[in-house]
C-alpha cells in the first residue's frame, strides 16, 4: 500500500479531476461540499490532509445517479473507488 503522503496527494488530484469533469470552480465545489474554498484548494494543489467528515462531504457533493452492474453506488463508495485508481 502507498504511504500516507502519497495517498493524500492522490486524493487531492482525484477530487480536483472530478471537480473539473463536473465543470465546477473551486468556489462552486466548496459551496456544494459545505467546506471552505481554501481547504479545497489546498487539498487539490498540495494534498493537504483532510478529515473523514470532509471526505464524506466531498463524496456527497460529487455523487452521480449512474449505476454500475452491481447497482447504484453510494457516494463514498464511488469516491473510494476513484481514490484507489492509480490511473487517475
C-alpha positions in Angstrom: 0.0 0.0 0.0 1.2 3.5 -0.8 2.4 5.7 2.0 0.1 8.2 3.7 1.5 11.3 1.9 1.2 9.6 -1.5 -2.4 8.6 -0.7 -3.3 12.1 0.4 -1.8 13.6 -2.7 -3.7 11.2 -4.9 -6.9 12.0 -3.1 -6.4 15.7 -3.8 -5.6 15.0 -7.5 -8.6 12.8 -7.9 -11.0 15.2 -6.2 -9.7 18.0 -8.5 -10.1 15.8 -11.5 -13.8 15.1 -10.6 -14.3 18.9 -9.9 -13.0 19.7 -13.4 -15.1 16.9 -15.0 -18.2 18.4 -13.5 -17.2 21.9 -14.7 -17.2 23.4 -11.3 -15.0 26.2 -10.0 -13.3 25.8 -6.6 -15.9 28.1 -5.2 -18.8 26.2 -6.6 -17.4 22.9 -5.4 -16.7 24.2 -1.9 -20.2 25.5 -1.6 -21.6 22.1 -2.7 -19.3 20.4 -0.2 -20.0 22.9 2.6 -16.3 23.4 3.2 -14.0 26.4 2.9 -12.7 27.1 -0.6 -9.2 27.4 0.8 -9.4 23.9 2.2 -10.5 22.5 -1.2 -7.7 24.4 -3.0 -5.1 23.1 -0.5 -6.4 19.6 -0.9 -6.3 19.8 -4.7 -3.0 21.5 -5.1 -0.9 20.4 -2.1 -2.6 17.1 -1.0 -3.4 18.6 2.4 -4.6 16.0 5.0 -8.4 16.2 5.5 -10.8 14.7 8.0 -13.2 11.8 7.2 -16.0 14.3 7.6 -14.6 16.4 4.8 -14.2 13.3 2.6 -17.8 12.4 3.3 -18.9 16.0 2.4 -17.0 15.8 -0.9 -18.3 12.4 -1.7 -21.9 13.6 -1.3 -21.2 16.7 -3.5 -19.8 14.6 -6.3 -22.4 11.8 -6.3 -24.0 10.8 -9.5 -27.1 9.0 -10.4 -25.2 6.5 -12.6 -25.5 2.8 -11.8 -22.9 0.1 -12.3 -23.6 -3.6 -13.0 -23.7 -4.1 -9.2 -26.5 -1.5 -8.8 -26.4 2.1 -7.6 -23.2 3.1 -5.8 -23.1 5.2 -2.7 -21.2 8.5 -3.0 -18.5 7.4 -0.5 -18.1 4.1 -2.4 -17.5 6.0 -5.6 -15.0 8.3 -4.0 -13.1 5.4 -2.5 -13.1 3.6 -5.8 -11.7 6.7 -7.5 -9.1 7.1 -4.8 -7.8 3.6 -5.3 -7.5 4.1 -9.0 -3.8 4.8 -9.9 -4.7 5.7 -13.5 -6.4 9.0 -12.5 
